[in-house]
Amino acid sequence: MLFKILLLALVIGGVYYFFIKKKPLPKETETMVECDKCGTYVSTKEAIIKDGKYYCSKECAGVKG
């Protein structure tokens, strides 16, 4: 009888662990965008925005300096 109770507890615990338990999401995710000129992917933190479009570098954006 005790063995059946322990087995049932293990099965319920396994179901909870594999199917119900939510996995934590990463706290901060980077969004990658494609350069409008060359197609290189760059994070939004590093991208240069000009006229509402994302660029990977000053050269692609046509910005001097």
DRENGUPA-162161 format. One record per residue (C-alpha): x, y, z; residue in one letter. Coordinates in steps of 0.1 Angstrom, whole numbers, plus 5000, padded with zeros to 4 digits. Each point is the difference from the previous one (the first is absolute). Layout:
! residues N
+------+------+------+------+
:   c1 :   c2 :   c3 : code :
+------+------+------+------+
:    X :    Y :    Z :    A :
...
+------+------+------+------+
! end
This chain:
! residues 65
+------+------+------+------+
:   c1 :   c2 :   c3 : code :
+------+------+------+------+
: 5000 : 5000 : 5000 :    M :
: 5028 : 5024 : 5009 :    L :
: 5018 : 4992 : 4968 :    F :
: 4969 : 5009 : 4979 :    K :
: 4997 : 5034 : 5018 :    I :
: 5037 : 5008 : 4994 :    L :
: 4997 : 4989 : 4964 :    L :
: 4969 : 5022 : 4995 :    L :
: 5018 : 5030 : 5016 :    A :
: 5029 : 4995 : 4976 :    L :
: 4978 : 4999 : 4970 :    V :
: 4981 : 5031 : 5011 :    I :
: 5033 : 5018 : 5007 :    G :
: 5014 : 4989 : 4966 :    G :
: 4969 : 5013 : 4982 :    V :
: 5002 : 5033 : 5018 :    Y :
: 5037 : 5004 : 4993 :    Y :
: 4999 : 4992 : 4963 :    F :
: 4966 : 5015 : 4989 :    F :
: 4987 : 5025 : 5025 :    I :
: 5031 : 5018 : 5014 :    K :
: 5006 : 5033 : 4982 :    K :
: 5036 : 5006 : 4989 :    K :
: 5013 : 5035 : 5009 :    P :
: 5005 : 5023 : 4970 :    L :
: 5032 : 5019 : 4996 :    P :
: 4998 : 5033 : 5016 :    K :
: 5014 : 5020 : 4971 :    E :
: 4998 : 4989 : 4964 :    T :
: 5016 : 5018 : 4971 :    E :
: 4980 : 5007 : 4969 :    T :
: 5020 : 4995 : 4968 :    M :
: 4991 : 5021 : 4969 :    V :
: 5013 : 4998 : 4965 :    E :
: 5020 : 5029 : 4985 :    C :
: 4979 : 5016 : 4972 :    D :
: 5030 : 5003 : 4977 :    K :
: 5023 : 4969 : 5004 :    C :
: 4977 : 4975 : 5018 :    G :
: 5023 : 4995 : 5030 :    T :
: 4982 : 4993 : 5033 :    Y :
: 5007 : 5023 : 5029 :    V :
: 4985 : 5005 : 5034 :    S :
: 4976 : 5029 : 5005 :    T :
: 5024 : 5014 : 5026 :    K :
: 5029 : 5002 : 4975 :    E :
: 4980 : 5009 : 4969 :    A :
: 4999 : 5035 : 4985 :    I :
: 4965 : 5012 : 4992 :    I :
: 4996 : 5025 : 4971 :    K :
: 4966 : 5009 : 4985 :    D :
: 4984 : 4972 : 5019 :    G :
: 5023 : 4973 : 4986 :    K :
: 5027 : 4980 : 5018 :    Y :
: 5036 : 4999 : 4988 :    Y :
: 5030 : 4981 : 5013 :    C :
: 5026 : 5027 : 4996 :    S :
: 5005 : 5037 : 4991 :    K :
: 5012 : 4990 : 4966 :    E :
: 4967 : 4981 : 4992 :    C :
: 4980 : 5029 : 5014 :    A :
: 5018 : 5026 : 4980 :    G :
: 5009 : 5020 : 5031 :    V :
: 5032 : 5019 : 5001 :    K :
: 5022 : 5002 : 5031 :    G :
+------+------+------+------+
! end
